[in-house]
Amino acid sequence: MLLGHPLLPLAAPLADRQRVERQAARHDIGAALLRRRE
């Protein structure tokens, strides 16, 4: 991907935050589906 890129140390926290936000969104979707199923 961006191996060796000078901005990689700055980009990594952003990618981590986006991954965490994506996981949170997926969890919210799963919880909504479970509530709807009840």
Distance bins in CASP14 RR format, pairs under 12 A and 6 or more apart:
PFRMAT RR
TARGET T0000
AUTHOR 0000-0000-0000
RMODE 2
METHOD distances of the structure
MODEL  1
1 8 0 0 0 0 1 0 0 0 0 0 0
1 11 0 0 0 0 1 0 0 0 0 0 0
1 12 0 0 0 0 0 1 0 0 0 0 0
1 15 0 0 0 0 1 0 0 0 0 0 0
2 8 1 0 1 0 0 0 0 0 0 0 0
2 9 0 0 0 0 0 1 0 0 0 0 0
2 10 0 0 0 0 0 1 0 0 0 0 0
2 11 1 0 0 1 0 0 0 0 0 0 0
2 12 0 0 0 0 1 0 0 0 0 0 0
2 14 0 0 0 0 0 1 0 0 0 0 0
2 15 0 0 0 0 1 0 0 0 0 0 0
3 11 0 0 0 0 0 1 0 0 0 0 0
3 12 0 0 0 0 0 1 0 0 0 0 0
4 11 0 0 0 0 0 1 0 0 0 0 0
4 12 0 0 0 0 0 1 0 0 0 0 0
5 11 1 0 0 1 0 0 0 0 0 0 0
5 12 0 0 0 0 0 1 0 0 0 0 0
7 13 0 0 0 0 0 1 0 0 0 0 0
7 14 0 0 0 0 1 0 0 0 0 0 0
7 15 0 0 0 0 0 1 0 0 0 0 0
8 14 0 0 0 0 0 1 0 0 0 0 0
8 15 0 0 0 0 1 0 0 0 0 0 0
9 15 0 0 0 0 0 1 0 0 0 0 0
9 16 0 0 0 0 0 1 0 0 0 0 0
10 16 0 0 0 0 0 1 0 0 0 0 0
11 17 0 0 0 0 0 1 0 0 0 0 0
11 18 0 0 0 0 0 1 0 0 0 0 0
12 18 0 0 0 0 0 1 0 0 0 0 0
12 19 0 0 0 0 0 1 0 0 0 0 0
13 19 0 0 0 0 0 1 0 0 0 0 0
13 20 0 0 0 0 0 1 0 0 0 0 0
14 20 0 0 0 0 0 1 0 0 0 0 0
14 21 0 0 0 0 0 1 0 0 0 0 0
15 21 0 0 0 0 0 1 0 0 0 0 0
15 22 0 0 0 0 0 1 0 0 0 0 0
16 22 0 0 0 0 0 1 0 0 0 0 0
16 23 0 0 0 0 0 1 0 0 0 0 0
17 23 0 0 0 0 0 1 0 0 0 0 0
17 24 0 0 0 0 0 1 0 0 0 0 0
18 24 0 0 0 0 0 1 0 0 0 0 0
18 25 0 0 0 0 0 1 0 0 0 0 0
19 25 0 0 0 0 0 1 0 0 0 0 0
19 26 0 0 0 0 0 1 0 0 0 0 0
20 26 0 0 0 0 0 1 0 0 0 0 0
20 27 0 0 0 0 0 1 0 0 0 0 0
21 27 0 0 0 0 0 1 0 0 0 0 0
21 28 0 0 0 0 0 1 0 0 0 0 0
22 28 0 0 0 0 0 1 0 0 0 0 0
22 29 0 0 0 0 0 1 0 0 0 0 0
23 29 0 0 0 0 0 1 0 0 0 0 0
23 30 0 0 0 0 0 1 0 0 0 0 0
24 30 0 0 0 0 0 1 0 0 0 0 0
24 31 0 0 0 0 0 1 0 0 0 0 0
25 31 0 0 0 0 0 1 0 0 0 0 0
25 32 0 0 0 0 0 1 0 0 0 0 0
26 32 0 0 0 0 0 1 0 0 0 0 0
26 33 0 0 0 0 0 1 0 0 0 0 0
27 33 0 0 0 0 0 1 0 0 0 0 0
27 34 0 0 0 0 0 1 0 0 0 0 0
28 34 0 0 0 0 0 1 0 0 0 0 0
28 35 0 0 0 0 0 1 0 0 0 0 0
29 35 0 0 0 0 0 1 0 0 0 0 0
29 36 0 0 0 0 0 1 0 0 0 0 0
30 36 0 0 0 0 1 0 0 0 0 0 0
30 37 0 0 0 0 1 0 0 0 0 0 0
31 37 0 0 0 0 0 1 0 0 0 0 0
31 38 0 0 0 0 0 1 0 0 0 0 0
32 38 0 0 0 0 0 1 0 0 0 0 0
END
